Amino acid sequence: MANDTVYLDIDQDIAVQLIPFDELVKIAITNSPLIKYQNEVANSLDASYQGTKSQILQNLGGSANYSGGNQSILSSGGTVTNRDPIGQIANGYRVGVDLRVSLYDLFGRKHQIRQAYSNYRAAVIQKETIEQQIKRELIVLYQDMITSQQILKFRLIEEQASLAAFRVAELEVQKGKITAEYLASATSRYIETKATTEQVKGEFLKNVHIFETMMGLPIQRLKRN
């Protein structure tokens, strides 16, 4: 087992070796490609919602300019002492604002804003749904890892016992104390337990690799310090 589980101790419970489960859930959610994609969808829809709210500003226009030169108008009224009858307009700035609001902006814009907000909220809720799904899947996988580890521990004990019986049978048959038939039975028993152990070990390692994929990190980075 040393080569296959170099970062895990088979004799020590996984729950003790790994960081707390709540932290594992946070890591799995953070590294999930589905969550990253849903974040981008939610951000896009939020930007669309904010843009819809401010879209009415496109109907508001402004202008500013500075006038200079010899612009003039004809004066009317009484006589102006010591001045020409033409009044000069002084140079200066002129600023204007133009606002045009359509009936759609008055009565239809609110529905468009509501729709944009609903789309954004739907994306947020979808993200929360994915987070719950990830947590459920992690609970199942985590428990499968614990169970397969416990079964593997028992199978290893059984394998060692059958190996010891096989070694003794080899010595006994050499001394003529038992028949070859008894040795064959001990051999078959050892091969059977060895095959079962390999199956259980494969199941355990499969769960470990699936766990690493789901977490987005190698198992050694998820162990307690």
TABELTA-V462562 format. One record per backbone hydrogen bond with DSSP energy under -1.0 kcal/mol. CO is the residue of the C=O (numbers start at 1). NH is the residue of the N-H. Records with the same first field share a line. If there is no record, write none. Layout:
BEGIN
CO=NH, NH
END
This chain:
BEGIN
1=5
5=8
9=12
13=17
14=18
17=224
20=24
21=25
22=26
23=27
24=28
25=29
26=30
27=31
32=36
33=37
34=38
35=39
36=40
37=41
38=42
39=43
40=44
41=45
42=46
43=47
44=48
45=49
46=50
47=51
48=52
49=53
50=54
54=57
55=58
56=59
57=60
59=100
61=98
63=96
65=94
67=92
71=89
73=87
80=83
85=75
87=73
92=67
94=65
96=63
98=61
102=106
103=107
104=108, 109
108=112
109=113
110=114
111=115
112=116
113=117
114=118
115=119
116=120
117=121
118=122
119=123
120=124
121=125
122=126
123=127
124=128
125=129
126=130
127=131
128=132
129=133
130=134
131=135
132=136
133=137
134=138
135=139
136=140
137=141
138=142
139=143
140=144
141=145
142=146
143=147
144=148
145=149
146=150
147=151
148=152
149=153
150=154
151=155
152=156
153=157
154=158
155=159
156=160
157=161
158=162
159=163
160=164
161=165
162=166
163=167
164=168
165=169
166=170
167=171
168=172
169=173
170=174
171=175
172=177
179=183
180=184
181=185
182=186
183=187
184=188
185=189
186=190
187=191
188=192
189=193
190=194
191=195
192=196
193=197
194=198
195=199
196=200
197=201
198=202
199=203
200=204
201=205
202=206
203=207
204=208
205=209
206=210
207=211
208=212
209=213
210=214
211=215
212=216, 217
218=221
219=222
222=19
END
